Amino acid sequence: AYERQCRYFCRKTNSVVVSVGYRLAPEHPYPAQFEDCLTATIHFLRTAQDHGVDPSRVVICGDSSGGSLTAAVAQALVNRRDLPKLRAQILIYPFLQAVDLNLPSYQQNKGVPILLKERTLVLGLKYVNLDLGIIEEIFKGCHVSEDRRLKYQKWVSPDYIPHEFKTRGYKPSPPYLPSKEVCEMAESLFDPVFSPLLAEDSVIAQLPETFILTCELDVLRDDGLLYKKRLEDHGIKVTWCHLQEGFHGTV
């Protein structure tokens, strides 16, 4: 599915392109996918010169769930002193958080193919091997404990989405009380490997220069906007491209 894209990027950018054939869920449980991407990246950083590549110019890139993996790998490498620093990360309509699935982009684009709102969560729950029976509770936010809500509200909030992205319609969600049982079941959704937007400030502040692509007709649009804000708040240079008529999978 991606070979033609990789060849295109290779040709147009005059770069060496390495495509990681990571193991797939549900046959290979999470976080095997992240571990494969991290292993491949570390190996390439160590052996870049064998491929005629300057190790100081390595960029990692991914789209959709690959964008999540890219963000997670970049975060995992920030404290590695034994490796060259990544030159940049490219996040193409990435999935970055499972705290709030009622952000404006989720409300506006819930029925826009190919990534419907419900499908997004079904895929996410299958990925971390959780019971699909808790979908409705997660849509209501019952999986977020009060402690977590207080911690994450400074990073994940519709208040940080610029007004122009709410004009197609947005209604603040009614608050629901957290469910202790669902909170315990959903623990893995808050792991920064799964939700990179939830990484600590000390990690975010060390990330490399970043390119983020968002699409207007995409439930994940606001994940990209929130990550852009967090990076810029820490002085990370961000190049942002927004496709007004773009949809998830548009690449």
Secondary structure, DSSP 8 states (H G I E B T S, - for coil): --HHHHHHHHHHHT----------TTTS-TTHHHHHHHHHHHHHHHHGGGGT--GGG-EEEEETHHHHHHHHHHHHTTT-TTS---SEEEEES----SS-S-SHHHHHTTT-SSS-HHHHHHHHHHHTT--GGGHHHHHHTTTS-HHHHHHHTTTS-GGGS-GGGTTT-----------HHHHHHTGGGGSTTT-GGGS-HHHHTT--EEEEEEEEE-TTHHHHHHHHHHHHHTT--EEEEEEEEEETT--
